[in-house]
Each structure stands twice: as C-alpha cells, then as structure tokens.
Amino acid sequence: MDSDINKLVKDGAERIGLSQADIIRLGLRRGVPAFVQDTLQTQQRRRNLSWAWLDAYPARLCPQRSAKPISGKS
C-alpha cells in the first residue's frame, strides 16, 4: 500500500476508533461506486466530444463510394 494511503488509513482508524481493515472496507464500499460512476460519466462525455464533430461535418463533401468486392488472390 502506498505510504500516503497507509497514513490516511492509520490516522482514520485512530480518530474514529475502528480497525484499519474496517476503514479500508468502509472506504471501498463508499468509494468504489462513486469512482465507477465518475469514470463512466467521464468516458461518456469524452465519447460525446470525440464524435460530435462528425455531426457538424457536411456529408455532401464526402462522396459515397461503391464498395468493390474482393475477388480471390491477385
């Protein structure tokens, strides 16, 4: 465990009067769902920003090409 996290856990255990295992368990129980939710929201925002420019790009500037079938080996 990182020294700064270890210090937080020890200090929290002393202040509250719980064991270090309880502090870690309760911290994970409270922190993991919030972390997952924040990460999902960030990913969704990033996804929206990444592809939003395509909606503004005029489609008529990109001519549609017909697909040529791949026939055997050359």
N, C-alpha and C positions, 0 to 999 in steps of 0.2 A: 504494500500500500504506500502511496506517496506520503512523504513526511508532512506536507501541509494538510492532507486529508486525515492522516493519523492524528495530528494535533487537534483538528476540529472535532473528531470523534471523542478523543480523550477529554477535551475541555467540556464538550456537551454532556458526556457521561457524568463528570464531576458536578457540573452545575445542576443537572436535573436529578441525579441520583439513580440513574439507570445504568445497566451494564453497557459496555461498548458494543456487544452483539445486539442488544436491544436498540441502541442508537442507530446502528447500521441497518438493521431490519426495518425499523420505522422510517428511516430516511429513504431507503429504497422504495418502500411501499408508497410513500408520498411523492418521491421524486421521479421515479421511473415513468409513471403515467403522464406526468406533466412534460417530461423530456420527450417522450414519444409523440405526444400531441403537438408540442412546439416544432419538432422535427418534421412531422407530416405537413404542418401548415407552411413551414419554410419551403419544403420541397414543392408544394402545390403552387406557392407564389412564384418560385423560381421557374417552374414548368410554364406557368401562365406568361411570365415575362419572356421566356425563351422563344415561344411560338407566336406571341401576339403580333410581331412584325409581319408575319405571313398574311394576316387578315388585311393589313393596310396595303400590301403589295398588289398592284393591279394585275389581275390574272391575264388580261389580254396581252401583256408584254411577254408572256411565256407561251409561245405557240405549242400546241399539243402535237406530240409526235406519235406516229403509229408505231406500235411495237413490231419488231421483226422477229419471227420465230427462229430459234436456234436449230439449225438442221445439221445433225451429225458432226463429225470431226472434220477439220479442214486439212 
